């Protein structure tokens, strides 16, 4: 029973639950649309913790899905898939980080800004880095970001959290402040 509680605990799937509620509350607003532009770019981040300084750099690509939801007050929720690969660094150590999963962007018609949330399954190449023990190779990366769009250029700020959602006994996650720049095709 404990394994089942751990697997379906409230900390594990908050993004999935939020997306499910969004679709359940506004199903008549969910429509297939022509695809918006694909985006590719790079992001980098930094955080200073009690166990030292960490930096992360990665390349990413984001493909919008053909589903969007019109919300009250003229908000639009656009679904997408994001893939990224990069390196997490700490005092000479390096770890490969690869992630792919769903994102939802929120904006209003004609706006040149966006808000985005996402949660992606993630693989890391090392179990630990410095004093941090991530528990194992399978992790989750969740984020909240805001940004601006100028023509095809996108610039954003992201708060990102990587941890294993307690699927391993050790769960030293890491929070990262990241800046990204992307190009929409």
Buried (B, 14 or more C-beta within 10 A) or exposed (E): EEEEEEEEEEEBBEBEEEBEEBBEEBEEBBEEEEEBEBBBBBBBBBBEBEBBEBBBBBEBBBBBBEBBBBBEEEBBBBBBBBBBBBEBBBEEEEBEBBBBBBBBBBBEEEEEEBBBBBBBEBBBEBBBBBEBBBBBEBBBBBBEBEBEBEEEEBEBBBBBBBBBBBBBEEBBBBEBEBBBEBBBE
